[in-house]
Amino acid sequence: MTHWQKPPFTRDDVQITQRETLYKDFFRVDKVTLKHRLFQGGWTGELSRELFLRGPAVGVLLYDPNHDTVGLIEQFRAGALAEPGGPWCMEIVAGMIEDGETCEDVARRESVEEAGVEPYHMEYIANYLPSPGGSDEKMHILCGLADLSQAGGIHGLDEEHEDIKVHVLAASEVFAHLYEGRFNSAAVLLCLQWLQLNHARLKQG
C-alpha cells in the first residue's frame, strides 16, 4: 500500500526550451518544447506538447436552503456536439477570472449575468484541473446561497451571444437523477456531489 506523500517533483524539474504561439483569437494554443525528470532517474529527451491556454475560471452552484432548491443553467456548448442528448448542457454558473478579481467577485458577477440571482453567502468548495493533459485551465468551484424563489427566465450577454435558460429544481430531484447522464460536465457533478455531502448542514443554516 502506498501512503500519502509529498509529490517528488516540482516546477523546477521541468525545463522549457522553446515556446511558440500557434493560434490566438478568443482562445490561444501554444506549442511547448520541454524535457522533465523521470521517476526512475534522469531526464526525458526533448518532447513537444500543444497547450490550450484557458486560464483560471470560477463556477458557482446556486442553492436555496430555505426552499431546498438548486439553480442550474442550460446553454448550447459546441464541445458537446457529439453528445447523444444534444449539445445543450445543464451546468453551474461560470466565468473566467479577469485581472484584479477574486473568485468570489467572479461568482457574484456571473450569478447576476447568467441567472439574475445575487448570492448572499459564498462557500468555497475546491479547485481542480479539468484537462491537464492539454490545457492549463484551473477551475475554482463555490456554492452560492441565494433566494431562488423568483429565479428563472432567459439570461446572458447579447454581445457574447449567450442564450442561457435558468432551471430551479428540488434538491431531492437533482440527487435522484444525478448519474443518469443529464449532468455531463465535471464542475456540475463535483458541486452536486459536494451539496449531497453538505446538504443537511446547509439546510440547518
CYANA upper distance limits for C-alpha pairs under 8 A (distance plus 0.5 A):
  9 PHE  CA     13 ASP  CA      6.48
  9 PHE  CA     37 ARG  CA      8.37
 10 THR  CA     14 VAL  CA      8.28
 13 ASP  CA     36 HIS  CA      6.29
 13 ASP  CA     37 ARG  CA      6.23
 14 VAL  CA     34 LEU  CA      7.51
 14 VAL  CA     35 LYS  CA      6.46
 14 VAL  CA     36 HIS  CA      4.91
 14 VAL  CA     37 ARG  CA      7.27
 15 GLN  CA     34 LEU  CA      5.99
 15 GLN  CA     35 LYS  CA      5.95
 15 GLN  CA     36 HIS  CA      6.74
 16 ILE  CA     32 VAL  CA      7.56
 16 ILE  CA     33 THR  CA      6.42
 16 ILE  CA     34 LEU  CA      4.75
 16 ILE  CA     35 LYS  CA      7.18
 17 THR  CA     32 VAL  CA      8.39
 17 THR  CA     33 THR  CA      6.16
 17 THR  CA     34 LEU  CA      5.97
 17 THR  CA     35 LYS  CA      8.48
 18 GLN  CA     32 VAL  CA      6.44
 18 GLN  CA     33 THR  CA      5.52
 18 GLN  CA     34 LEU  CA      7.57
 19 ARG  CA     30 ASP  CA      7.22
 19 ARG  CA     31 LYS  CA      6.27
 19 ARG  CA     32 VAL  CA      5.10
 19 ARG  CA     33 THR  CA      6.79
 20 GLU  CA     30 ASP  CA      5.96
 20 GLU  CA     31 LYS  CA      5.63
 20 GLU  CA     32 VAL  CA      7.04
 21 THR  CA     28 ARG  CA      7.92
 21 THR  CA     29 VAL  CA      6.53
 21 THR  CA     30 ASP  CA      4.73
 21 THR  CA     31 LYS  CA      6.74
 22 LEU  CA     28 ARG  CA      8.17
 22 LEU  CA     29 VAL  CA      6.09
 22 LEU  CA     30 ASP  CA      5.87
 22 LEU  CA     31 LYS  CA      7.06
 23 TYR  CA     27 PHE  CA      8.23
 23 TYR  CA     28 ARG  CA      5.88
 23 TYR  CA     29 VAL  CA      5.61
 23 TYR  CA     30 ASP  CA      7.54
 24 LYS  CA     28 ARG  CA      4.74
 24 LYS  CA     29 VAL  CA      7.01
 27 PHE  CA     52 PHE  CA      8.14
 27 PHE  CA     53 LEU  CA      7.35
 27 PHE  CA     54 ARG  CA      7.33
 28 ARG  CA     52 PHE  CA      6.62
 28 ARG  CA     53 LEU  CA      5.84
 28 ARG  CA     54 ARG  CA      7.86
 29 VAL  CA     50 GLU  CA      7.20
 29 VAL  CA     51 LEU  CA      6.05
 29 VAL  CA     52 PHE  CA      5.12
 29 VAL  CA     53 LEU  CA      6.34
 30 ASP  CA     50 GLU  CA      6.20
 30 ASP  CA     51 LEU  CA      5.68
 30 ASP  CA     52 PHE  CA      7.14
 30 ASP  CA     53 LEU  CA      7.81
 31 LYS  CA     48 SER  CA      7.18
 31 LYS  CA     49 ARG  CA      6.22
 31 LYS  CA     50 GLU  CA      4.96
 31 LYS  CA     51 LEU  CA      6.67
 32 VAL  CA     48 SER  CA      5.97
 32 VAL  CA     49 ARG  CA      5.86
 32 VAL  CA     50 GLU  CA      6.79
 32 VAL  CA     51 LEU  CA      7.59
 33 THR  CA     46 GLU  CA      7.08
 33 THR  CA     47 LEU  CA      6.11
 33 THR  CA     48 SER  CA      4.77
 33 THR  CA     49 ARG  CA      7.09
 34 LEU  CA     46 GLU  CA      5.94
 34 LEU  CA     47 LEU  CA      6.07
 34 LEU  CA     48 SER  CA      6.79
 35 LYS  CA     43 TRP  CA      7.20
 35 LYS  CA     44 THR  CA      5.92
 35 LYS  CA     45 GLY  CA      6.42
 35 LYS  CA     46 GLU  CA      5.45
 35 LYS  CA     47 LEU  CA      6.71
 36 HIS  CA     43 TRP  CA      6.03
 36 HIS  CA     44 THR  CA      6.16
 37 ARG  CA     41 GLY  CA      7.29
 37 ARG  CA     42 GLY  CA      6.31
 37 ARG  CA     43 TRP  CA      4.82
 37 ARG  CA     44 THR  CA      6.83
 38 LEU  CA     42 GLY  CA      6.19
 38 LEU  CA     43 TRP  CA      5.96
 38 LEU  CA     44 THR  CA      7.13
 49 ARG  CA    134 GLY  CA      8.22
 50 GLU  CA    134 GLY  CA      7.18
 51 LEU  CA    134 GLY  CA      5.61
 51 LEU  CA    135 SER  CA      5.89
 51 LEU  CA    136 ASP  CA      7.65
 52 PHE  CA    134 GLY  CA      6.49
 52 PHE  CA    135 SER  CA      5.01
 52 PHE  CA    136 ASP  CA      7.11
 53 LEU  CA    135 SER  CA      6.36
 53 LEU  CA    136 ASP  CA      6.03
 53 LEU  CA    137 GLU  CA      7.31
 54 ARG  CA    135 SER  CA      7.24
 54 ARG  CA    136 ASP  CA      6.53
 54 ARG  CA    137 GLU  CA      5.39
 55 GLY  CA     96 MET  CA      8.04
 55 GLY  CA     97 ILE  CA      8.43
 55 GLY  CA    136 ASP  CA      6.53
 55 GLY  CA    137 GLU  CA      5.11
 55 GLY  CA    138 LYS  CA      6.82
 56 PRO  CA     96 MET  CA      6.64
 56 PRO  CA     97 ILE  CA      6.32
 56 PRO  CA    137 GLU  CA      6.04
 56 PRO  CA    138 LYS  CA      5.22
 56 PRO  CA    139 MET  CA      6.49
 56 PRO  CA    140 HIS  CA      8.06
 57 ALA  CA     94 ALA  CA      7.66
 57 ALA  CA     95 GLY  CA      6.16
 57 ALA  CA     96 MET  CA      4.70
 57 ALA  CA     97 ILE  CA      5.92
 57 ALA  CA    137 GLU  CA      7.67
 57 ALA  CA    138 LYS  CA      6.65
 57 ALA  CA    139 MET  CA      5.39
 57 ALA  CA    140 HIS  CA      6.63
 58 VAL  CA     94 ALA  CA      5.94
 58 VAL  CA     95 GLY  CA      6.03
 58 VAL  CA     96 MET  CA      6.68
 58 VAL  CA     97 ILE  CA      7.33
 58 VAL  CA    103 CYS  CA      6.61
 58 VAL  CA    106 VAL  CA      7.04
 58 VAL  CA    107 ALA  CA      6.88
 58 VAL  CA    139 MET  CA      6.14
 58 VAL  CA    140 HIS  CA      5.18
 58 VAL  CA    141 ILE  CA      6.24
 58 VAL  CA    142 LEU  CA      8.14
 59 GLY  CA     92 ILE  CA      6.63
 59 GLY  CA     93 VAL  CA      6.02
 59 GLY  CA     94 ALA  CA      4.54
 59 GLY  CA     95 GLY  CA      7.12
 59 GLY  CA    107 ALA  CA      7.07
 59 GLY  CA    139 MET  CA      7.62
 59 GLY  CA    140 HIS  CA      6.69
 59 GLY  CA    141 ILE  CA      5.22
 59 GLY  CA    142 LEU  CA      6.76
 59 GLY  CA    187 ALA  CA      7.67
 60 VAL  CA     92 ILE  CA      6.33
 60 VAL  CA     93 VAL  CA      5.83
 60 VAL  CA     94 ALA  CA      6.73
 60 VAL  CA    107 ALA  CA      6.31
 60 VAL  CA    111 SER  CA      8.07
 60 VAL  CA    141 ILE  CA      6.19
 60 VAL  CA    142 LEU  CA      5.19
 60 VAL  CA    143 CYS  CA      5.82
 60 VAL  CA    144 GLY  CA      6.60
 61 LEU  CA     70 VAL  CA      8.12
 61 LEU  CA     71 GLY  CA      7.48
 61 LEU  CA     72 LEU  CA      7.74
 61 LEU  CA     92 ILE  CA      5.80
 61 LEU  CA     93 VAL  CA      7.12
 61 LEU  CA    141 ILE  CA      8.21
 61 LEU  CA    142 LEU  CA      6.80
 61 LEU  CA    143 CYS  CA      5.21
 61 LEU  CA    144 GLY  CA      6.38
 61 LEU  CA    188 VAL  CA      8.05
 61 LEU  CA    191 CYS  CA      6.90
 61 LEU  CA    192 LEU  CA      8.37
 62 LEU  CA     70 VAL  CA      6.33
 62 LEU  CA     71 GLY  CA      5.36
 62 LEU  CA     72 LEU  CA      7.50
 62 LEU  CA     92 ILE  CA      8.05
 62 LEU  CA     93 VAL  CA      8.38
 62 LEU  CA    119 PRO  CA      8.07
 62 LEU  CA    143 CYS  CA      6.57
 62 LEU  CA    144 GLY  CA      5.39
 62 LEU  CA    145 LEU  CA      6.46
 62 LEU  CA    146 ALA  CA      6.99
 63 TYR  CA     68 ASP  CA      7.73
 63 TYR  CA     69 THR  CA      6.42
 63 TYR  CA     70 VAL  CA      5.13
 63 TYR  CA     71 GLY  CA      6.59
 63 TYR  CA    143 CYS  CA      7.52
 63 TYR  CA    144 GLY  CA      6.68
 63 TYR  CA    145 LEU  CA      5.51
 63 TYR  CA    146 ALA  CA      6.52
 63 TYR  CA    147 ASP  CA      8.45
 63 TYR  CA    148 LEU  CA      8.08
 64 ASP  CA     68 ASP  CA      5.94
 64 ASP  CA     69 THR  CA      5.71
 64 ASP  CA     70 VAL  CA      6.87
 64 ASP  CA     71 GLY  CA      8.48
 64 ASP  CA    145 LEU  CA      6.15
 64 ASP  CA    146 ALA  CA      5.67
 64 ASP  CA    147 ASP  CA      5.97
 64 ASP  CA    148 LEU  CA      6.36
 65 PRO  CA     69 THR  CA      7.41
 65 PRO  CA    145 LEU  CA      7.62
 65 PRO  CA    146 ALA  CA      8.41
 65 PRO  CA    202 LEU  CA      6.71
 65 PRO  CA    203 LYS  CA      5.27
 65 PRO  CA    204 GLN  CA      8.36
 65 PRO  CA    205 GLY  CA      7.97
 66 ASN  CA    147 ASP  CA      8.27
 66 ASN  CA    203 LYS  CA      7.36
 67 HIS  CA    148 LEU  CA      8.37
 67 HIS  CA    149 SER  CA      8.07
 68 ASP  CA    170 ALA  CA      6.73
 68 ASP  CA    171 ALA  CA      6.33
 68 ASP  CA    203 LYS  CA      7.65
 69 THR  CA    148 LEU  CA      7.76
 69 THR  CA    168 VAL  CA      6.82
 69 THR  CA    169 LEU  CA      5.88
 69 THR  CA    170 ALA  CA      4.95
 69 THR  CA    171 ALA  CA      5.54
 70 VAL  CA    148 LEU  CA      8.41
 70 VAL  CA    168 VAL  CA      6.10
 70 VAL  CA    169 LEU  CA      5.77
 70 VAL  CA    170 ALA  CA      6.72
 70 VAL  CA    171 ALA  CA      6.19
 70 VAL  CA    174 VAL  CA      8.35
 71 GLY  CA     92 ILE  CA      8.27
 71 GLY  CA    148 LEU  CA      7.54
 71 GLY  CA    151 ALA  CA      8.45
 71 GLY  CA    166 VAL  CA      7.43
 71 GLY  CA    167 HIS  CA      6.26
 71 GLY  CA    168 VAL  CA      5.14
 71 GLY  CA    169 LEU  CA      7.07
 72 LEU  CA     90 MET  CA      7.01
 72 LEU  CA     91 GLU  CA      6.25
 72 LEU  CA     92 ILE  CA      5.81
 72 LEU  CA     93 VAL  CA      7.58
 72 LEU  CA    166 VAL  CA      6.45
 72 LEU  CA    167 HIS  CA      5.74
 72 LEU  CA    168 VAL  CA      6.99
 72 LEU  CA    169 LEU  CA      8.40
 73 ILE  CA     90 MET  CA      6.14
 73 ILE  CA     91 GLU  CA      5.78
 73 ILE  CA     92 ILE  CA      6.50
 73 ILE  CA     93 VAL  CA      7.05
 73 ILE  CA    114 GLU  CA      8.21
 73 ILE  CA    115 ALA  CA      7.75
 73 ILE  CA    164 ILE  CA      6.82
 73 ILE  CA    165 LYS  CA      6.02
 73 ILE  CA    166 VAL  CA      5.06
 73 ILE  CA    167 HIS  CA      6.39
 74 GLU  CA     88 TRP  CA      6.83
 74 GLU  CA     89 CYS  CA      5.86
 74 GLU  CA     90 MET  CA      5.01
 74 GLU  CA     91 GLU  CA      6.60
 74 GLU  CA    164 ILE  CA      6.22
 74 GLU  CA    165 LYS  CA      5.62
 74 GLU  CA    166 VAL  CA      6.97
 74 GLU  CA    167 HIS  CA      8.00
 75 GLN  CA     88 TRP  CA      5.66
 75 GLN  CA     89 CYS  CA      6.16
 75 GLN  CA     90 MET  CA      7.52
 75 GLN  CA     91 GLU  CA      8.45
 75 GLN  CA    162 GLU  CA      8.36
 75 GLN  CA    163 ASP  CA      6.76
 75 GLN  CA    164 ILE  CA      5.55
 75 GLN  CA    165 LYS  CA      7.10
 76 PHE  CA     87 PRO  CA      6.10
 76 PHE  CA     88 TRP  CA      4.81
 76 PHE  CA     89 CYS  CA      6.90
 76 PHE  CA    163 ASP  CA      8.17
 77 ARG  CA     81 LEU  CA      7.69
 77 ARG  CA     87 PRO  CA      5.88
 77 ARG  CA     88 TRP  CA      6.47
 77 ARG  CA     89 CYS  CA      7.18
 78 ALA  CA     87 PRO  CA      7.01
 79 GLY  CA     87 PRO  CA      7.96
 80 ALA  CA     86 GLY  CA      7.49
 80 ALA  CA     87 PRO  CA      5.06
 80 ALA  CA     88 TRP  CA      7.96
 80 ALA  CA     89 CYS  CA      8.27
 81 LEU  CA     86 GLY  CA      6.76
 81 LEU  CA     87 PRO  CA      5.29
 82 ALA  CA     86 GLY  CA      7.56
 82 ALA  CA     87 PRO  CA      7.76
 83 GLU  CA     87 PRO  CA      6.72
 89 CYS  CA    182 ARG  CA      8.15
 89 CYS  CA    183 PHE  CA      7.78
 89 CYS  CA    184 ASN  CA      7.77
 90 MET  CA    182 ARG  CA      7.40
 90 MET  CA    183 PHE  CA      6.34
 90 MET  CA    184 ASN  CA      8.09
 90 MET  CA    188 VAL  CA      8.38
 91 GLU  CA    183 PHE  CA      7.72
 91 GLU  CA    185 SER  CA      7.64
 91 GLU  CA    187 ALA  CA      8.08
 91 GLU  CA    188 VAL  CA      6.05
 92 ILE  CA    187 ALA  CA      7.67
 92 ILE  CA    188 VAL  CA      6.13
 93 VAL  CA    107 ALA  CA      8.23
 93 VAL  CA    110 GLU  CA      6.90
 93 VAL  CA    111 SER  CA      6.62
 93 VAL  CA    114 GLU  CA      7.01
 93 VAL  CA    115 ALA  CA      7.93
 94 ALA  CA    107 ALA  CA      7.56
 94 ALA  CA    110 GLU  CA      6.71
 94 ALA  CA    111 SER  CA      8.38
 95 GLY  CA    106 VAL  CA      7.14
 95 GLY  CA    107 ALA  CA      8.09
 95 GLY  CA    110 GLU  CA      6.72
 96 MET  CA    106 VAL  CA      7.80
 97 ILE  CA    101 GLU  CA      6.63
 97 ILE  CA    102 THR  CA      7.77
 97 ILE  CA    103 CYS  CA      7.54
 97 ILE  CA    106 VAL  CA      6.74
101 GLU  CA    105 ASP  CA      6.30
101 GLU  CA    106 VAL  CA      7.19
102 THR  CA    106 VAL  CA      7.00
103 CYS  CA    107 ALA  CA      6.70
103 CYS  CA    140 HIS  CA      7.67
104 GLU  CA    108 ARG  CA      6.64
104 GLU  CA    122 MET  CA      7.67
105 ASP  CA    109 ARG  CA      6.67
106 VAL  CA    110 GLU  CA      6.43
107 ALA  CA    111 SER  CA      6.50
107 ALA  CA    142 LEU  CA      8.12
107 ALA  CA    144 GLY  CA      8.39
108 ARG  CA    112 VAL  CA      6.95
108 ARG  CA    118 GLU  CA      6.77
108 ARG  CA    119 PRO  CA      7.17
109 ARG  CA    113 GLU  CA      6.79
110 GLU  CA    114 GLU  CA      6.15
110 GLU  CA    115 ALA  CA      8.17
111 SER  CA    115 ALA  CA      5.84
111 SER  CA    116 GLY  CA      6.87
111 SER  CA    117 VAL  CA      6.00
111 SER  CA    118 GLU  CA      6.58
111 SER  CA    119 PRO  CA      7.96
112 VAL  CA    116 GLY  CA      4.80
112 VAL  CA    117 VAL  CA      5.39
112 VAL  CA    118 GLU  CA      6.14
113 GLU  CA    155 HIS  CA      7.25
113 GLU  CA    156 GLY  CA      6.15
113 GLU  CA    157 LEU  CA      7.57
114 GLU  CA    155 HIS  CA      5.77
114 GLU  CA    156 GLY  CA      5.44
114 GLU  CA    157 LEU  CA      8.48
114 GLU  CA    164 ILE  CA      7.01
115 ALA  CA    151 ALA  CA      7.75
115 ALA  CA    152 GLY  CA      7.69
115 ALA  CA    154 ILE  CA      8.34
115 ALA  CA    155 HIS  CA      6.56
115 ALA  CA    156 GLY  CA      8.28
115 ALA  CA    164 ILE  CA      8.34
115 ALA  CA    165 LYS  CA      8.38
115 ALA  CA    166 VAL  CA      6.49
116 GLY  CA    151 ALA  CA      7.42
116 GLY  CA    152 GLY  CA      8.37
116 GLY  CA    155 HIS  CA      7.56
117 VAL  CA    146 ALA  CA      7.64
117 VAL  CA    147 ASP  CA      8.22
117 VAL  CA    148 LEU  CA      7.90
117 VAL  CA    151 ALA  CA      7.28
118 GLU  CA    146 ALA  CA      7.07
119 PRO  CA    144 GLY  CA      5.81
119 PRO  CA    145 LEU  CA      5.78
119 PRO  CA    146 ALA  CA      4.86
119 PRO  CA    147 ASP  CA      7.95
120 TYR  CA    144 GLY  CA      7.78
120 TYR  CA    145 LEU  CA      6.45
120 TYR  CA    146 ALA  CA      6.20
121 HIS  CA    144 GLY  CA      6.29
121 HIS  CA    145 LEU  CA      5.70
121 HIS  CA    146 ALA  CA      7.77
122 MET  CA    142 LEU  CA      7.15
122 MET  CA    143 CYS  CA      6.24
122 MET  CA    144 GLY  CA      5.07
122 MET  CA    145 LEU  CA      6.82
123 GLU  CA    142 LEU  CA      6.06
123 GLU  CA    143 CYS  CA      5.64
123 GLU  CA    144 GLY  CA      6.97
124 TYR  CA    141 ILE  CA      7.03
124 TYR  CA    142 LEU  CA      4.92
124 TYR  CA    143 CYS  CA      6.93
125 ILE  CA    140 HIS  CA      8.24
125 ILE  CA    141 ILE  CA      6.05
125 ILE  CA    142 LEU  CA      5.49
125 ILE  CA    143 CYS  CA      7.32
125 ILE  CA    191 CYS  CA      8.19
125 ILE  CA    194 TRP  CA      8.11
126 ALA  CA    140 HIS  CA      6.48
126 ALA  CA    141 ILE  CA      6.11
126 ALA  CA    142 LEU  CA      7.72
127 ASN  CA    138 LYS  CA      7.34
127 ASN  CA    139 MET  CA      5.89
127 ASN  CA    140 HIS  CA      4.73
127 ASN  CA    141 ILE  CA      6.57
128 TYR  CA    138 LYS  CA      6.30
128 TYR  CA    139 MET  CA      5.92
128 TYR  CA    140 HIS  CA      7.23
129 LEU  CA    136 ASP  CA      7.95
129 LEU  CA    137 GLU  CA      6.60
129 LEU  CA    138 LYS  CA      5.29
129 LEU  CA    139 MET  CA      6.66
130 PRO  CA    137 GLU  CA      7.27
130 PRO  CA    138 LYS  CA      7.35
130 PRO  CA    139 MET  CA      7.44
130 PRO  CA    186 ALA  CA      7.80
131 SER  CA    135 SER  CA      6.17
131 SER  CA    136 ASP  CA      8.17
131 SER  CA    137 GLU  CA      7.86
132 PRO  CA    136 ASP  CA      6.67
132 PRO  CA    137 GLU  CA      8.03
139 MET  CA    187 ALA  CA      8.47
141 ILE  CA    187 ALA  CA      7.70
141 ILE  CA    191 CYS  CA      7.68
142 LEU  CA    191 CYS  CA      8.23
143 CYS  CA    191 CYS  CA      8.03
147 ASP  CA    151 ALA  CA      8.43
148 LEU  CA    168 VAL  CA      7.61
151 ALA  CA    166 VAL  CA      7.76
151 ALA  CA    167 HIS  CA      8.48
151 ALA  CA    168 VAL  CA      7.51
152 GLY  CA    165 LYS  CA      7.77
152 GLY  CA    166 VAL  CA      5.33
152 GLY  CA    167 HIS  CA      6.61
152 GLY  CA    168 VAL  CA      7.40
153 GLY  CA    165 LYS  CA      6.44
153 GLY  CA    166 VAL  CA      6.23
154 ILE  CA    163 ASP  CA      7.18
154 ILE  CA    164 ILE  CA      5.88
154 ILE  CA    165 LYS  CA      5.09
154 ILE  CA    166 VAL  CA      6.89
155 HIS  CA    162 GLU  CA      7.95
155 HIS  CA    163 ASP  CA      6.78
155 HIS  CA    164 ILE  CA      5.53
155 HIS  CA    165 LYS  CA      6.89
155 HIS  CA    166 VAL  CA      8.08
156 GLY  CA    160 GLU  CA      8.32
156 GLY  CA    161 HIS  CA      8.23
156 GLY  CA    162 GLU  CA      5.30
156 GLY  CA    163 ASP  CA      6.30
156 GLY  CA    164 ILE  CA      6.23
157 LEU  CA    161 HIS  CA      6.93
157 LEU  CA    162 GLU  CA      5.93
157 LEU  CA    163 ASP  CA      8.41
158 ASP  CA    162 GLU  CA      6.47
169 LEU  CA    173 GLU  CA      7.35
169 LEU  CA    174 VAL  CA      7.25
170 ALA  CA    174 VAL  CA      6.95
171 ALA  CA    175 PHE  CA      6.68
172 SER  CA    176 ALA  CA      6.63
173 GLU  CA    177 HIS  CA      6.95
174 VAL  CA    178 LEU  CA      6.33
175 PHE  CA    192 LEU  CA      8.07
175 PHE  CA    196 GLN  CA      7.80
177 HIS  CA    182 ARG  CA      8.36
178 LEU  CA    182 ARG  CA      8.00
178 LEU  CA    183 PHE  CA      7.19
178 LEU  CA    189 LEU  CA      8.10
178 LEU  CA    192 LEU  CA      8.39
179 TYR  CA    183 PHE  CA      7.80
183 PHE  CA    188 VAL  CA      7.18
183 PHE  CA    189 LEU  CA      7.02
184 ASN  CA    188 VAL  CA      8.16
184 ASN  CA    189 LEU  CA      7.81
185 SER  CA    189 LEU  CA      6.93
186 ALA  CA    190 LEU  CA      6.51
187 ALA  CA    191 CYS  CA      6.65
188 VAL  CA    192 LEU  CA      6.55
189 LEU  CA    193 GLN  CA      6.57
190 LEU  CA    194 TRP  CA      6.63
191 CYS  CA    195 LEU  CA      6.63
192 LEU  CA    196 GLN  CA      6.73
193 GLN  CA    197 LEU  CA      7.01
194 TRP  CA    198 ASN  CA      6.72
195 LEU  CA    199 HIS  CA      5.74
198 ASN  CA    202 LEU  CA      6.72
199 HIS  CA    203 LYS  CA      6.69
200 ALA  CA    204 GLN  CA      6.81
201 ARG  CA    205 GLY  CA      7.14
